[in-house]
Amino acid sequence: MKKIEAIIRRSKYRVVKEALHEKGITFFSYWDVTGVGNEKQGHVYRGISYSTTDIQRRFLSIVVNDEFEEAAVSAILEAGKTGEVGDGKVFVSDIKEAYRIRTSEKGGSTLS
C-alpha cells in the first residue's frame, strides 16, 4: 500500500478530484492548508500592492493499493498542472498496514 500526499492549488481541486475518480480512486481526505514556498502572491488593496509568502493550498491524503499508485500520481500531476510556479508537490510513502475499524479486518482489502 502507498500513501500519496499532494499539495495543490485550491483552484485545481475539483479537476484533480474528478481525475482521481476517473481512475477509480474515490476515497481520500483533504483539508485547506497554508504554506510557505517559492511562489510569492501579491494582494492589492486600495491601489497598494502587498506581498505575502503565506500561500493557501489544499492538502490531499490518499492511501491506495500498490497497483493504483501510478494512476493516482499521474491523475494529480496532469489535472493539477498550470505550468506556473506554485502548482504544488506530490509525496509517496509506504504504508505498512491498514485496519478497518468496523470489522477489525486488516490489509489492502480495507481500502475498498
C-alpha angles and dihedrals in degrees: 000000000000133000113215117195118187132183109200140166112277089230090061097049098097093048092047091048091052091047091052091049090051088056091052096258103129104154126067141123126241140177139175115261138179119221144169119238145140094289116092115205119200128205126202119211119177091341095309118114117223120192122212134179095202106102127193114227141157119244118210123197114193129173115195139166112263094259091061096052097091093043092051095047094046091048091053094045095048098041097039098049123108096158092239130112109273100042089131141234139280123211126190125196137167122261114211098199144348129206132197106222096205095058103016086236115153137200137046093318089072089072095067 
